[in-house]
Amino acid sequence: MAEDGMERRQIEYFLAVIDHGGITAAAGALHVAQPTLSHAIKLLESDLGAVLFHRMPRGVRLTAAGEAFADSARRIVRELETGRAAVKAVSGLVAGRLDLIALPGVLLDPLAALIGRFRARYPKVQVRVTAAERPEQIRDAVRSGAAELGFTDRVDAGERDLTGDLVAEQELVVALPPGSEPPPGGVVEVRRLLEMDLVTGVRGMVIEVLTRAGADRAAEFTPVVESGLRASSLYLVLAGAGAAVLPRTLAEIGCPHGVLIAPLDPPQQRRSYVLRRAASLSPAAQAMHGMLRSEGAA
């Protein structure tokens, strides 16, 4: 697919340079010679009539024109992949590649089990999963076409071009470091979280739990350790840095290593959603979304 001489390969090379942070790294990932890739980028710039990259001493940086073209380029490649897979699907064969993006907690549960069932049913489909730390990254990736389906714990109202469907509800628990004394009655009252040494990757989740349960002074919550990586909270608990509020499935990974799990009182859940664009999905994405609708995440 091309206009004014533009070729799919040129667009794919352009996206690879973005994704790998430079021409040399992109050439290595694509297994092509660096001069070949550089020449393709120059041809694309000539076709578009604009310079797409600032050539820096170390790597490249998108120009304003490059940033404007990036989202369109991803949509072009996505539509081509969707069309190609649709042709293969006519004969009953679901093939191609399925790009997903997910928050770490949602990837572990329920997405991992879903991918396992999907791969058993459609072994010819390659599944590629990207991890994201914030719901905003999920939204942006799905909207731009970098991923077809996004698995997140939050769907914003008023997203006209995106649709979110509830997938599952996960129980939230408190994970206590090895050697901790069990809490009274085996449960932790939500308001007691304010008195505990907590580690967290995303403060919003703990504040949300406190607010939802009606705990006083929710706005005063301050973690003893705050990491930009949500999934690192369990490792910090294992190291004795503090306790953490986590989905039960994630917290249970630490049990063989001495992590103590305590339910919250009142019980708390985190919802998981699948996010998709209003545009047509590839047959592979349709198949996974159909599994969610017919079987659920369990």
ZAFIRO-736230 format. One line per 2 residues: number of its first residue (from 1); for each residue y, x, z of N, C-alpha, C. Coordinates in pm, 1 decimal. Layout:
<rs>
NUM> Y,X,Z,Y,X,Z,Y,X,Z  ...
</rs>
This chain:
<rs>
1> -119.3,86.4,0.0,0.0,0.0,0.0,122.8,88.9,0.0  212.0,63.3,-93.6,329.1,149.6,-102.6,439.0,77.5,-176.5
3> 556.5,122.2,-151.2,673.2,74.6,-222.8,757.5,196.5,-250.9  812.0,204.2,-376.7,890.2,321.7,-415.6,808.6,449.9,-396.7
5> 678.1,441.1,-425.3,595.0,560.7,-418.7,539.2,590.8,-281.0  572.2,510.0,-179.3,523.5,536.0,-44.6,373.4,510.3,-37.7
7> 299.3,603.8,25.1,155.4,591.6,37.2,115.1,573.4,182.9  -1.6,511.3,200.9,-51.7,491.2,337.0,-69.8,624.4,408.6
9> -119.7,724.4,337.0,-145.6,853.0,401.6,-16.4,913.3,455.6  91.8,898.8,381.5,219.9,950.7,429.7,260.4,882.1,559.9
11> 240.7,751.3,565.9,276.5,676.2,685.7,188.4,719.0,802.8  59.8,736.9,777.7,-31.1,780.3,883.8,5.1,920.3,933.2
13> 43.5,1008.3,842.0,86.6,1141.6,882.7,212.4,1134.4,968.3  305.1,1048.5,927.8,429.7,1029.4,1004.0,398.9,984.2,1146.8
15> 309.3,886.6,1161.4,273.5,837.1,1294.2,199.0,942.3,1374.7  118.0,1022.3,1308.7,43.6,1127.2,1379.3,138.4,1231.4,1436.7
17> 244.3,1263.7,1364.5,342.6,1360.6,1414.4,408.7,1305.2,1540.7  438.9,1175.0,1540.9,497.2,1112.6,1659.5,398.6,1117.7,1776.3
19> 275.0,1074.4,1750.0,175.6,1060.6,1857.2,134.7,1194.8,1916.4  138.4,1300.4,1835.4,92.9,1432.1,1882.8,208.3,1526.5,1914.9
21> 330.9,1479.6,1895.9,445.8,1556.6,1939.2,487.3,1671.8,1850.5  432.3,1681.6,1730.7,472.5,1789.8,1642.2,382.3,1798.2,1519.8
23> 428.7,1871.1,1419.1,354.2,1881.3,1294.3,227.8,1964.0,1311.9  236.1,2073.4,1385.6,118.0,2159.6,1403.8,7.3,2085.1,1476.7
25> 42.9,2017.5,1586.1,-57.8,1943.8,1662.7,-115.2,1829.1,1580.4  -31.1,1760.6,1502.8,-78.8,1649.8,1420.1,-173.6,1699.6,1311.1
27> -139.9,1813.0,1250.5,-226.5,1869.3,1146.9,-363.4,1903.8,1204.5  -364.9,1959.9,1325.0,-492.2,1992.8,1388.9,-573.8,1868.9,1418.8
29> -509.1,1763.6,1466.7,-580.5,1640.7,1500.0,-635.3,1571.3,1376.1  -561.7,1582.7,1265.0,-603.8,1516.7,1141.3,-694.8,1604.5,1054.9
31> -709.7,1730.8,1096.8,-792.7,1827.5,1021.9,-740.1,1847.1,879.5  -609.4,1862.2,868.5,-546.8,1892.6,740.6,-460.1,2017.1,757.9
33> -430.4,2083.2,647.4,-346.1,2201.6,653.8,-202.7,2161.5,688.9  -136.6,2244.4,768.4,0.1,2213.3,808.9,94.5,2198.8,689.5
35> 86.8,2286.2,587.1,174.8,2268.2,471.0,152.1,2134.6,401.0  26.2,2088.0,398.7,-4.2,1959.2,335.3,65.0,1846.4,409.2
37> 57.8,1850.1,542.6,120.7,1745.0,621.3,272.6,1751.3,609.2  327.7,1871.7,613.9,473.1,1887.7,602.0,522.4,1835.6,468.1
39> 446.3,1863.6,362.3,484.4,1817.3,229.0,481.8,1665.1,222.3  380.6,1602.9,284.8,370.4,1457.4,284.5,488.5,1394.0,357.4
41> 529.8,1454.3,467.5,644.4,1401.8,542.7,772.3,1412.5,458.5  788.3,1524.8,388.8,906.8,1541.7,304.2,908.7,1439.7,191.1
43> 791.6,1411.4,132.8,784.7,1309.5,28.0,822.4,1171.9,82.8  775.2,1142.9,205.0,807.9,1014.5,266.9,957.6,1005.2,292.0
45> 1017.6,1112.4,340.8,1161.9,1113.6,363.3,1237.8,1094.3,232.5  1183.4,1154.3,124.9,1246.6,1138.3,-6.4,1237.1,993.9,-53.7
47> 1118.8,931.4,-31.4,1101.5,791.7,-72.2,1195.3,699.0,3.9  1214.3,728.2,132.3,1297.8,643.3,216.0,1446.0,676.5,204.7
49> 1474.8,795.7,154.4,1613.4,837.4,141.7,1678.1,871.4,274.8  1597.4,920.0,370.4,1650.6,953.1,502.8,1562.2,1058.2,568.2
51> 1623.3,1141.3,651.0,1548.7,1239.9,729.5,1492.1,1168.9,852.2  1361.4,1183.6,874.7,1293.9,1112.9,982.6,1280.5,1195.8,1110.0
53> 1281.4,1329.6,1096.7,1262.9,1416.1,1212.7,1370.5,1523.4,1218.2  1415.7,1551.8,1338.7,1492.0,1672.8,1362.8,1391.0,1784.9,1383.8
55> 1396.1,1891.6,1304.8,1305.5,2004.8,1323.4,1363.0,2094.2,1432.3  1292.5,2104.1,1544.7,1336.6,2180.3,1659.7,1260.7,2313.1,1666.7
57> 1309.1,2410.1,1743.5,1235.1,2536.4,1759.3,1092.7,2513.0,1808.3  1078.9,2412.6,1893.9,945.6,2376.9,1941.9,923.3,2228.3,1919.7
59> 849.6,2195.9,1815.4,819.2,2057.0,1785.9,928.5,1987.8,1707.0  922.7,1856.3,1704.8,1018.4,1775.1,1630.4,1064.5,1660.0,1719.1
61> 1175.4,1597.6,1676.9,1228.2,1481.0,1747.2,1273.1,1379.9,1643.4  1242.1,1252.3,1667.4,1279.5,1148.3,1572.6,1430.5,1136.6,1557.8
63> 1474.4,1120.9,1434.0,1613.5,1086.4,1409.2,1630.1,936.6,1431.8  1751.6,887.7,1421.6,1775.1,743.8,1434.9,1699.5,668.5,1326.1
65> 1697.3,726.1,1204.8,1623.3,662.9,1095.7,1473.7,662.2,1125.5  1423.3,771.8,1183.0,1281.6,778.7,1217.9,1243.2,675.9,1321.4
67> 1328.9,657.0,1422.4,1302.5,556.7,1524.8,1301.6,416.6,1465.1  1393.1,391.8,1370.3,1399.4,260.7,1307.1,1274.8,233.4,1222.6
69> 1217.6,338.2,1164.5,1102.1,321.3,1076.2,970.5,316.2,1152.9  966.4,369.2,1274.2,839.8,386.1,1346.8,766.7,253.2,1368.2
71> 836.0,151.1,1418.1,769.2,23.6,1443.7,718.3,-38.9,1314.8  798.0,-30.7,1207.5,754.2,-84.3,1079.9,631.3,-10.8,1028.8
73> 629.6,120.3,1047.8,515.6,199.8,1003.4,387.9,158.0,1075.8  397.3,135.9,1205.6,277.8,92.9,1280.5,230.9,-44.7,1233.7
75> 323.5,-134.0,1205.6,283.6,-266.8,1157.9,219.2,-259.5,1020.0  270.5,-170.2,933.3,211.9,-154.4,800.5,67.2,-109.6,811.7
77> 43.1,-6.4,893.4,-93.0,44.8,910.4,-182.0,-61.0,972.9  -127.8,-133.1,1072.2,-207.3,-237.0,1137.8,-247.6,-345.2,1038.9
79> -154.2,-390.5,953.9,-186.1,-494.9,858.2,-288.2,-446.8,755.4  -279.8,-321.0,716.2,-378.6,-267.0,623.7,-517.5,-264.6,686.6
81> -524.6,-222.0,813.1,-652.9,-219.9,882.6,-708.7,-360.6,899.3  -619.7,-455.8,928.9,-663.0,-594.3,943.6,-718.5,-648.0,812.5
83> -649.1,-618.1,702.4,-696.1,-663.0,571.6,-828.8,-600.8,534.5  -844.0,-471.9,558.6,-969.0,-402.6,526.5,-1084.3,-459.7,607.8
85> -1060.6,-479.8,737.5,-1166.0,-534.4,822.6,-1200.4,-677.4,784.4  -1099.4,-754.0,739.2,-1123.9,-891.9,698.8,-1216.1,-897.8,578.3
87> -1199.0,-804.9,484.6,-1286.9,-799.8,367.2,-1430.7,-772.3,410.9  -1448.2,-678.8,503.8,-1582.8,-647.7,552.9,-1641.4,-764.7,629.5
89> -1554.8,-839.6,696.9,-1603.9,-949.5,779.3,-1655.4,-1066.3,695.9  -1616.1,-1072.4,567.4,-1660.4,-1181.2,481.0,-1812.7,-1186.4,474.4
91> -1876.8,-1069.9,474.8,-2022.3,-1063.9,465.9,-2088.6,-1077.3,603.1  -2009.2,-1110.0,705.1,-2064.9,-1127.3,838.5,-2065.8,-999.7,919.7
93> -2009.2,-892.5,866.3,-2008.9,-764.6,936.7,-1871.4,-742.3,997.8  -1861.9,-736.5,1129.5,-1736.6,-702.5,1195.9,-1733.9,-552.0,1212.8
95> -1641.6,-488.5,1147.1,-1634.5,-343.1,1149.3,-1491.5,-301.0,1169.6  -1469.9,-169.6,1169.3,-1335.0,-117.6,1181.7,-1309.0,-61.8,1320.2
97> -1183.1,-72.1,1363.8,-1142.0,-16.1,1491.5,-1059.2,-117.7,1567.8  -1077.0,-117.8,1698.6,-1002.9,-209.6,1784.3,-923.4,-127.8,1884.8
99> -790.1,-139.2,1878.8,-701.3,-65.6,1969.1,-658.2,-155.2,2083.9  -685.2,-109.0,2206.1,-649.7,-181.9,2326.6,-559.7,-95.0,2413.8
101> -484.3,-158.5,2500.7,-405.2,-85.9,2600.0,-416.5,-163.1,2730.8  -427.8,-91.6,2842.8,-453.8,-159.4,2969.6,-397.0,-81.4,3086.2
103> -361.9,-153.8,3191.6,-330.9,-90.7,3319.4,-460.7,-35.2,3378.5  -455.3,76.1,3452.8,-578.2,137.8,3504.2,-666.5,42.9,3584.1
105> -607.4,-36.4,3674.1,-687.5,-127.2,3754.8,-756.0,-233.6,3671.6  -687.1,-282.7,3569.6,-743.6,-385.6,3482.6,-849.7,-324.5,3391.0
107> -831.9,-197.8,3354.3,-931.3,-129.6,3270.4,-1064.2,-120.9,3343.1  -1059.7,-88.2,3471.4,-1182.5,-78.1,3549.0,-1249.2,-214.7,3564.5
109> -1170.9,-315.1,3591.2,-1221.9,-450.3,3612.3,-1110.1,-548.0,3576.9  -1130.1,-632.8,3474.6,-1256.9,-669.6,3412.5,-1283.2,-608.0,3275.5
111> -1193.4,-521.8,3225.5,-1203.1,-478.8,3086.4,-1327.8,-396.1,3057.9  -1369.4,-308.9,3150.1,-1484.5,-222.1,3124.0,-1609.2,-303.7,3090.1
113> -1637.6,-406.2,3169.9,-1755.2,-490.3,3144.0,-1741.8,-564.3,3011.9  -1620.6,-608.9,2980.5,-1598.3,-679.7,2855.2,-1624.4,-588.2,2735.8
115> -1576.6,-463.7,2743.4,-1599.9,-368.7,2634.0,-1749.0,-341.5,2618.1  -1820.7,-331.0,2730.3,-1964.4,-309.8,2722.1,-2034.4,-422.2,2647.8
117> -2000.6,-547.0,2678.6,-2061.4,-660.5,2608.9,-2019.4,-664.8,2462.8  -1893.7,-631.1,2438.0,-1843.4,-631.9,2300.6,-1916.0,-528.4,2215.5
119> -1932.5,-407.1,2269.1,-2000.1,-300.2,2194.6,-2146.2,-333.9,2168.3  -2211.1,-403.3,2261.3,-2350.1,-443.5,2240.1,-2361.3,-544.0,2125.3
121> -2259.7,-627.1,2111.6,-2263.0,-729.6,2007.6,-2212.2,-677.0,1873.5  -2115.1,-585.8,1877.9,-2055.0,-533.8,1754.6,-2057.9,-381.0,1756.5
123> -2173.7,-320.3,1739.9,-2186.9,-174.0,1753.1,-2114.3,-95.0,1645.8  -2073.5,-158.8,1536.5,-2005.5,-87.0,1428.9,-1854.4,-79.5,1449.5
125> -1804.1,-140.7,1555.0,-1660.6,-138.1,1581.8,-1629.4,-24.3,1678.9  -1534.9,60.7,1640.9,-1488.2,166.9,1729.9,-1377.0,110.5,1817.1
127> -1391.2,126.2,1947.6,-1291.2,76.3,2042.8,-1212.4,194.1,2098.4  -1081.4,185.8,2089.3,-994.7,289.7,2143.9,-903.7,227.0,2249.1
129> -910.6,281.1,2372.5,-834.0,225.6,2483.9,-729.1,326.7,2529.2  -605.6,281.9,2540.0,-496.2,363.4,2592.3,-458.3,310.6,2730.0
131> -440.4,400.1,2824.8,-399.8,359.3,2959.7,-247.2,357.2,2968.8  -194.6,259.1,3039.0,-50.5,248.2,3062.0,-27.7,229.4,3211.6
133> 85.3,278.1,3260.0,115.0,267.7,3403.1,200.2,146.4,3437.8  271.1,90.5,3337.3,362.1,-19.4,3366.4,339.3,-134.6,3268.7
135> 354.8,-258.2,3314.7,339.5,-373.5,3224.6,430.9,-366.1,3103.4  549.1,-305.0,3119.3,641.8,-295.0,3006.6,581.6,-213.4,2892.4
137> 502.5,-111.4,2925.2,437.8,-30.7,2821.8,334.5,-113.4,2745.4  264.5,-201.7,2816.5,167.5,-290.3,2752.0,239.7,-379.5,2651.2
139> 347.5,-440.6,2696.8,424.3,-531.8,2611.8,476.6,-461.2,2486.7  533.5,-342.3,2504.2,591.8,-270.4,2391.2,484.9,-227.8,2291.1
141> 367.8,-184.8,2340.6,261.4,-139.7,2251.1,206.2,-254.7,2168.9  189.5,-371.5,2231.1,137.8,-487.1,2158.3,241.3,-537.4,2058.2
143> 366.8,-540.9,2101.0,472.3,-589.3,2010.9,488.2,-499.1,1888.7  477.4,-366.4,1908.0,496.2,-273.1,1796.7,373.9,-262.7,1706.9
145> 257.9,-312.1,1753.8,136.4,-299.5,1675.2,55.3,-176.1,1708.6  99.7,-94.6,1804.5,22.5,22.6,1845.1,-111.0,-19.4,1905.9
147> -115.7,-138.2,1966.2,-239.6,-195.3,2017.9,-241.3,-342.7,1981.5  -361.4,-395.6,1958.5,-370.7,-537.0,1923.6,-378.3,-626.2,2046.1
149> -449.6,-581.1,2147.7,-464.5,-657.5,2270.1,-422.2,-570.8,2387.6  -347.4,-627.4,2479.5,-305.3,-555.0,2598.9,-353.6,-627.0,2723.2
151> -406.3,-551.6,2818.1,-458.3,-609.9,2941.5,-366.4,-568.9,3055.7  -304.8,-667.0,3117.8,-197.0,-642.0,3212.4,-207.7,-736.5,3331.1
153> -125.1,-713.0,3432.6,-125.1,-801.4,3548.8,0.4,-887.1,3555.1  79.5,-884.6,3447.2,202.2,-963.8,3448.0,239.3,-1006.5,3306.8
155> 273.0,-1131.9,3291.3,321.9,-1184.9,3164.1,457.1,-1247.4,3189.7  558.3,-1200.3,3118.3,693.3,-1251.4,3136.7,712.5,-1381.9,3060.3
157> 777.2,-1476.0,3123.7,807.1,-1603.0,3057.1,912.2,-1580.5,2948.2  903.0,-1659.9,2844.1,1002.8,-1652.4,2738.3,974.0,-1550.2,2630.4
159> 852.4,-1491.2,2628.6,816.4,-1396.8,2523.0,775.6,-1476.1,2398.9  866.8,-1494.2,2307.0,839.9,-1581.0,2192.5,737.8,-1522.0,2095.8
161> 736.0,-1390.6,2082.8,647.4,-1329.0,1984.4,516.2,-1280.5,2044.8  496.7,-1301.2,2175.3,375.3,-1257.7,2243.4,314.6,-1375.0,2320.5
163> 181.6,-1372.6,2330.1,109.9,-1476.6,2402.5,20.2,-1412.2,2507.2  25.1,-1463.0,2629.9,-58.2,-1410.2,2737.6,-156.2,-1514.5,2787.5
165> -282.8,-1476.8,2799.1,-387.2,-1566.8,2848.3,-447.6,-1508.7,2975.4  -467.4,-1593.1,3075.1,-528.2,-1550.6,3200.9,-672.7,-1508.8,3175.8
167> -710.3,-1390.4,3226.4,-845.2,-1336.5,3207.9,-926.0,-1347.4,3336.1  -868.5,-1304.6,3447.7,-944.6,-1301.6,3572.9,-850.1,-1289.6,3690.5
169> -902.5,-1313.9,3808.4,-831.1,-1289.5,3933.4,-910.3,-1187.9,4014.5  -843.8,-1081.6,4058.3,-908.1,-975.4,4134.6,-865.2,-983.1,4280.5
171> -960.9,-968.3,4372.3,-927.9,-965.4,4513.4,-862.1,-832.6,4547.6  -752.4,-838.2,4621.8,-686.3,-718.1,4670.5,-732.3,-688.9,4813.5
173> -760.0,-562.9,4841.1,-805.4,-521.0,4973.7,-726.1,-398.4,5016.2  -741.8,-360.6,5142.8,-682.1,-237.9,5193.1,-790.7,-130.4,5196.6
175> -765.3,-18.4,5131.9,-856.3,95.9,5134.8,-804.9,194.8,5238.4  -887.0,222.7,5339.5,-848.7,311.1,5449.7,-916.0,446.6,5434.0
177> -849.1,555.9,5471.3,-904.5,690.6,5452.9,-1034.8,710.0,5529.9  -1120.0,801.9,5485.5,-1243.4,833.3,5558.6,-1212.7,867.7,5704.7
179> -1296.7,817.2,5793.2,-1277.9,843.0,5935.0,-1187.6,744.1,6004.7  -1132.4,647.4,5932.9,-1043.0,548.8,5994.9,-1122.1,452.8,6083.5
181> -1055.5,402.6,6186.6,-1115.6,300.1,6271.5,-1106.8,164.6,6200.8  -1213.5,85.9,6204.8,-1206.5,-47.5,6143.4,-1096.9,-129.7,6209.1
183> -1023.4,-208.6,6133.0,-917.8,-292.5,6191.5,-978.9,-403.0,6276.0  -904.2,-458.0,6370.8,-955.1,-567.8,6455.1,-1003.0,-684.6,6370.6
185> -1127.0,-727.6,6397.1,-1182.0,-839.3,6321.4,-1223.2,-803.5,6180.8  -1207.9,-676.4,6141.2,-1249.4,-633.1,6008.1,-1154.0,-670.8,5897.4
187> -1037.4,-726.7,5931.1,-938.8,-764.9,5829.3,-802.7,-708.7,5867.6  -713.5,-700.5,5769.4,-577.0,-653.2,5792.7,-481.1,-767.8,5762.6
189> -403.7,-807.7,5862.0,-303.0,-910.4,5837.4,-195.1,-852.4,5746.3  -150.1,-932.8,5652.0,-53.9,-885.1,5552.6,70.0,-826.7,5618.3
191> 119.9,-890.8,5722.9,242.7,-841.0,5786.6,223.5,-702.8,5848.4  97.2,-665.2,5880.3,70.4,-533.6,5936.7,88.8,-421.9,5834.1
193> 92.0,-457.1,5706.8,112.8,-355.2,5603.6,244.2,-281.9,5626.1  343.2,-352.2,5682.5,473.5,-291.3,5708.1,465.0,-179.8,5811.7
195> 360.0,-182.8,5894.5,345.6,-83.9,6000.7,251.5,30.2,5961.4  190.5,20.3,5844.8,89.2,117.6,5804.9,147.7,226.2,5716.1
197> 82.8,343.4,5715.9,116.7,450.2,5622.1,46.1,420.1,5490.7  124.1,372.7,5393.1,65.7,330.6,5265.1,103.8,426.2,5153.5
199> 7.5,451.2,5066.4,34.4,523.1,4942.3,22.8,422.0,4829.6  104.9,436.5,4728.4,105.2,339.3,4619.9,155.9,402.2,4492.5
201> 109.9,347.6,4381.1,159.8,391.7,4252.0,272.4,302.0,4204.6  264.3,175.5,4239.7,365.8,78.9,4198.2,407.2,-1.7,4320.9
203> 526.9,22.3,4370.0,572.4,-45.5,4491.6,577.1,-196.2,4473.5  600.4,-239.4,4351.6,615.3,-381.8,4326.8,496.4,-463.7,4370.2
205> 374.0,-410.6,4355.3,256.3,-487.7,4389.8,250.9,-514.8,4539.2  278.9,-413.3,4623.1,274.8,-432.1,4768.0,386.1,-526.0,4812.4
207> 504.8,-509.0,4758.7,615.7,-598.8,4792.9,582.0,-741.8,4752.7  517.2,-756.3,4637.0,477.4,-889.4,4590.5,378.6,-953.3,4687.4
209> 282.7,-874.6,4736.2,185.1,-925.3,4833.0,255.9,-968.4,4960.8  346.0,-884.8,5010.5,419.1,-916.9,5132.8,503.1,-1042.9,5115.5
211> 571.8,-1052.3,5004.6,658.4,-1167.5,4979.9,576.4,-1294.7,4963.1  466.7,-1283.7,4887.1,383.4,-1400.5,4861.4,322.8,-1455.3,4990.5
213> 290.1,-1364.9,5084.0,229.9,-1407.3,5210.1,334.5,-1447.0,5313.8  462.1,-1439.0,5277.6,567.5,-1479.9,5369.5,593.3,-1381.0,5480.7
215> 558.7,-1254.2,5460.3,581.1,-1153.3,5564.2,730.3,-1123.9,5577.5  777.9,-1116.2,5700.7,918.3,-1083.0,5724.3,943.1,-936.2,5687.4
217> 1065.3,-906.3,5652.8,1109.0,-769.1,5625.5,1034.8,-706.7,5507.1  991.8,-790.3,5409.9,920.0,-737.3,5294.8,1002.5,-633.6,5219.8
219> 1133.5,-656.9,5215.4,1220.4,-564.2,5142.1,1230.5,-428.1,5209.0  1185.5,-418.4,5336.4,1196.2,-291.9,5407.8,1077.5,-199.5,5381.5
221> 979.3,-247.6,5305.5,859.7,-165.7,5283.2,894.8,-34.9,5212.3  843.0,74.9,5265.2,860.0,206.5,5204.5,727.8,281.6,5215.5
223> 669.2,324.0,5104.1,541.6,396.8,5110.8,562.4,538.0,5165.2  457.0,592.7,5226.9,465.5,731.7,5272.8,444.9,827.7,5156.4
225> 371.2,782.3,5055.0,354.0,859.2,4931.5,366.6,762.6,4815.2  453.9,793.4,4721.9,469.9,710.1,4602.8,443.3,796.5,4480.3
227> 341.5,758.9,4403.8,303.4,835.3,4285.0,332.3,754.6,4160.7  373.7,823.0,4055.0,397.7,754.8,3928.7,270.6,708.5,3862.4
229> 155.4,758.8,3908.9,27.4,721.0,3851.1,-42.8,624.2,3945.2  -52.6,499.9,3904.3,-111.4,395.8,3988.5,-255.0,430.7,4028.9
231> -335.1,483.3,3934.7,-475.8,509.3,3962.8,-496.2,623.5,4061.7  -390.6,703.5,4089.0,-406.0,816.1,4180.8,-408.4,771.9,4326.4
233> -376.0,645.0,4353.5,-370.7,597.4,4492.3,-504.4,615.2,4562.6  -615.1,586.8,4495.2,-746.4,600.1,4558.1,-774.4,745.1,4595.8
235> -737.3,838.7,4510.4,-760.4,980.1,4540.0,-675.7,1024.4,4659.4  -557.2,969.8,4671.0,-472.8,1002.2,4786.1,-531.6,944.6,4915.1
237> -592.7,827.1,4905.5,-662.3,770.8,5021.4,-778.2,861.0,5061.0  -856.5,905.0,4964.0,-969.5,994.3,4992.2,-922.9,1123.4,5058.5
239> -803.6,1170.0,5022.5,-750.3,1293.3,5079.0,-687.5,1272.8,5216.4  -682.8,1148.0,5263.3,-628.3,1120.7,5395.3,-478.7,1103.7,5398.9
241> -414.3,1086.2,5282.1,-268.0,1074.2,5279.1,-219.6,941.6,5336.0  -305.5,840.9,5334.6,-266.6,709.8,5383.4,-360.2,604.5,5329.5
243> -329.2,478.5,5359.0,-407.4,366.1,5308.4,-342.3,314.4,5180.1  -411.8,224.0,5109.7,-357.1,169.4,4985.8,-409.7,28.6,4964.4
245> -326.4,-54.8,4904.4,-368.6,-188.5,4862.6,-417.7,-176.7,4718.8  -545.9,-209.6,4697.3,-609.4,-189.4,4567.6,-698.4,-308.5,4532.2
247> -726.2,-329.5,4403.4,-830.8,-425.9,4367.9,-964.0,-381.0,4428.0  -1044.4,-476.0,4473.1,-1168.7,-441.3,4542.0,-1257.5,-350.5,4456.6
249> -1268.7,-377.6,4327.2,-1357.0,-297.9,4241.7,-1315.7,-151.7,4240.6  -1184.8,-126.1,4237.8,-1136.4,11.5,4240.3,-1159.3,74.2,4377.8
251> -1132.5,0.5,4484.1,-1148.8,54.0,4619.6,-1293.8,89.0,4648.5  -1388.2,10.5,4596.1,-1529.9,33.1,4624.8,-1581.5,164.9,4569.5
253> -1511.2,222.0,4472.5,-1552.1,352.2,4419.3,-1545.6,457.9,4529.4  -1453.4,440.1,4623.8,-1438.7,537.8,4731.1,-1535.1,518.4,4847.0
255> -1608.4,406.7,4851.7,-1696.8,379.6,4965.9,-1803.3,487.6,4987.1  -1870.6,536.5,4882.7,-1970.7,641.3,4905.6,-1911.0,769.2,4964.2
257> -1779.6,783.4,4955.5,-1712.4,903.2,5006.0,-1641.6,877.4,5139.5  -1670.8,764.1,5200.7,-1618.2,736.9,5333.6,-1500.1,642.5,5340.7
259> -1449.9,594.4,5227.1,-1338.0,499.9,5229.9,-1383.1,369.2,5293.9  -1301.3,316.2,5381.7,-1329.2,189.8,5450.6,-1246.5,79.7,5386.2
261> -1309.8,-32.0,5356.7,-1242.2,-143.9,5291.1,-1224.2,-258.7,5388.9  -1104.4,-316.3,5388.6,-1076.0,-432.0,5474.2,-1004.2,-538.8,5391.9
263> -1052.5,-663.2,5396.1,-983.5,-771.8,5325.7,-847.5,-799.1,5389.2  -762.3,-861.9,5314.1,-630.5,-900.6,5363.6,-634.8,-1043.3,5418.4
265> -551.3,-1068.6,5517.7,-540.1,-1201.2,5576.8,-392.1,-1240.5,5578.2  -352.4,-1345.4,5503.1,-437.6,-1429.6,5418.9,-485.2,-1355.7,5294.0
267> -596.6,-1401.5,5233.5,-650.8,-1334.6,5114.9,-547.6,-1326.3,5002.6  -554.1,-1215.4,4927.6,-458.6,-1192.7,4819.4,-534.8,-1159.1,4690.8
269> -481.5,-1206.2,4580.2,-541.6,-1177.7,4449.9,-437.1,-1121.6,4354.5  -487.7,-1049.7,4253.8,-402.7,-1006.3,4143.9,-459.8,-1063.4,4015.5
271> -376.5,-1127.1,3938.5,-421.7,-1187.6,3812.5,-419.4,-1084.9,3699.2  -514.5,-1101.0,3607.8,-521.2,-1015.9,3488.7,-504.9,-1103.5,3365.7
273> -425.2,-1054.6,3269.3,-398.2,-1129.5,3147.5,-430.6,-1044.3,3025.2  -462.1,-1111.5,2915.1,-470.8,-1043.1,2786.7,-348.7,-1084.5,2705.6
275> -278.2,-985.1,2653.8,-153.3,-1006.7,2579.9,-178.4,-978.8,2432.5  -127.9,-1065.6,2344.4,-146.1,-1047.0,2200.4,-21.6,-1095.1,2127.1
277> -7.4,-1045.5,2004.2,103.6,-1091.0,1920.8,71.9,-1226.7,1861.2  177.4,-1298.7,1822.1,157.9,-1427.2,1756.9,102.2,-1410.4,1616.4
279> 115.3,-1288.8,1558.0,65.6,-1262.6,1423.3,-86.9,-1261.9,1422.4  -144.8,-1263.2,1302.3,-289.4,-1265.4,1287.5,-352.9,-1140.9,1347.8
281> -468.0,-1160.5,1410.4,-544.3,-1050.0,1465.6,-649.5,-1004.4,1365.8  -690.9,-878.8,1378.3,-800.7,-829.6,1296.5,-928.2,-902.5,1337.9
283> -1032.6,-903.7,1253.0,-1158.6,-968.6,1292.7,-1215.8,-913.8,1423.0  -1202.7,-782.3,1446.0,-1254.8,-723.8,1569.5,-1179.2,-778.5,1690.6
285> -1045.2,-784.7,1681.2,-965.1,-838.4,1791.2,-992.2,-987.0,1810.7  -1009.7,-1059.4,1699.6,-1044.4,-1200.7,1710.4,-1176.4,-1218.4,1783.1
287> -1273.0,-1129.9,1752.8,-1404.4,-1139.6,1815.6,-1394.7,-1116.6,1966.3  -1317.8,-1014.3,2007.6,-1304.3,-989.0,2150.7,-1230.5,-1103.0,2218.8
289> -1124.9,-1151.0,2156.1,-1049.5,-1260.4,2215.5,-1136.6,-1385.1,2223.5  -1221.6,-1405.3,2122.9,-1312.7,-1518.9,2125.7,-1413.5,-1507.8,2238.2
291> -1460.4,-1385.5,2266.8,-1552.0,-1363.6,2379.4,-1485.2,-1402.0,2510.4  -1357.2,-1366.3,2524.3,-1284.3,-1398.4,2647.5,-1271.0,-1549.6,2664.4
293> -1247.7,-1618.6,2555.0,-1228.1,-1762.1,2562.9,-1359.1,-1836.3,2590.9  -1469.5,-1785.2,2533.3,-1596.2,-1856.0,2548.8,-1674.7,-1813.3,2672.4
295> -1663.1,-1684.1,2708.7,-1743.9,-1631.0,2818.8,-1661.5,-1596.4,2941.0  -1531.9,-1580.1,2925.3,-1449.2,-1531.3,3033.5,-1468.5,-1382.7,3050.1
297> -1408.2,-1325.6,3153.2,-1415.7,-1181.2,3174.9,-1541.1,-1141.0,3249.8  -1605.4,-1236.7,3319.2,-1723.2,-1202.4,3400.8,-1842.1,-1169.9,3313.3
</rs>
